[in-house]
Amino acid sequence: MYITQDKLLKLGLCSNAMYVFLFFLFQPDGINLQKIIISGFLAFSVVTSLIICFQNRQSLNQLPSLYRRTFIFLMIWSLITIIRGFSFNIQDWVTNFGNVYMALAWVTPVFIIIGQKIENWVIFYKSIVFMFQLMLISLFALPFYIGPSKLRTEWVWLLRPINFILLLGVSRFKSQFRVLVYVTFVVYILMAILTEQRIEFIYLFLVFGFIAIRKLKQIKIKRKFLKYILLASVALVTIIFTYGYENISNIIKVFVEYEDTRVFLYNELIYELKGVEDYIGRGSLGTYYSHYMEHTKWYIEEIRGEKWFGDSSTRITIEVGYLQMILKGGYILFFLTFFLMVSSSYLAIFKSNNSFIRNLGLYILTLTILSIISFRPAFTPTFIILWTAIGTVLNKKYRKMSDQEIKELINI
């Protein structure tokens, strides 16, 4: 039986959603049959994605040479980062290729290739519908997971694409899908509260902020707002990695009182990486030592006499997106990724003739900003959509199209 690329892509995306869905419901740990079955969905998603990208590798010729070469360099460096995590220990293999934050996170940019065929977005829409339906089903199991402690973060992973749909504009969809979007939005708010994820509300704030700017009638004012936001984002990232995140945080606290939980992450990682490690990182299985976690563990166990449920002082991931890139692949990985994100958002917002590409640019810009404080790269729907969007907007042919031409290609 022959399976078309479109069907294979949909199966791969839905398989990734199934992995996330089963992961937070059953919370598999260790190496057992349950973990193998659930991880099988993730493996299938990865394999199908790689097969489709390999078959369509020639489509990269549609990209301008600068971005094509940057992408190729990024994939080569990502492969080096993954290879540096090589080990003869079977547990290391399971961690490296069975954890969405490890090796697979650096495979995700291959979706730039899938983004070269704009019709693939119809498949993405259908897959997002599937994700939302899964999350509505999960509500039946929710009472069994609500307790004194917060829900696992993975409960919001399949709901985050609601932000992507809001940016594209709910009005472009059929009425039955709009109802699903509104219900999913309510569920997303609920899960954000139960998982105690402030970042989800920051995410929504940015999305609605961009929607408000998009509705401005004066095009010049609209473009100025977006240009200042983009420039401010680049400037902020530059200042953070030169002047220091803690110094920026202290300045902000003079005007706004808030609890910053990211200062120690920046301080610890920048202090830990020295010399050549700054540029190349520590590989996909690289770790760093957290004095904060060690001290907190000591305080909870020795002073309060309670059991410690937090992270180990030797940490293999770090919550901040840009710091995760630096930990694993150094400033080389960070600069390559940041360049593609900023360039694509700029081209989409300011060099496009249609609203679809501009909205993809707003999505990319949103994640560019959020990666300063959260959103570590992972082989999950959020970043699969991100890299597909980058691939689409870097294609000059799609940026030149009118709204009507785009609508004919993506009829939803």
Buried (B, 14 or more C-beta within 10 A) or exposed (E): EEEEBBEBBBBBBBBBBBBBBBBBBEEBEEEEEEBEEBBBBBBBBBEBBBBBBEEBEEBBEBBEEEBBEBBEEBBEBBEBBBEBBBEEEEEBBBBBBBBBBBBBBBBBBBBBBBBBBBEBBBBBBBBBBBBBBBBEEBEEEBEEBEEEEEBBBBBBBBBBBBBBBBBBEBEBBEEEBBEBBEEBBEBBBBBBEBBEBBBBEBBBEBBEBBBEBBEBEEEEEBBEBBEEBBEEBEEBBEEBBEEBBBEBBEEEEEEEEEEBEBBBBBBBBBEBBEEEBEBBBBBBBBBBBBEBBBEBBEEBEEEEEEEBEEBEBEBBBBBBBBBBBBBBBBBBBBBBBBBBBBBBBBBBBEBBBBBBBBBBBBBBBBBBBBBBBBBBBBBBBBBBBBBBBBBBBBBBEBBEBEEEBBBEBBEE
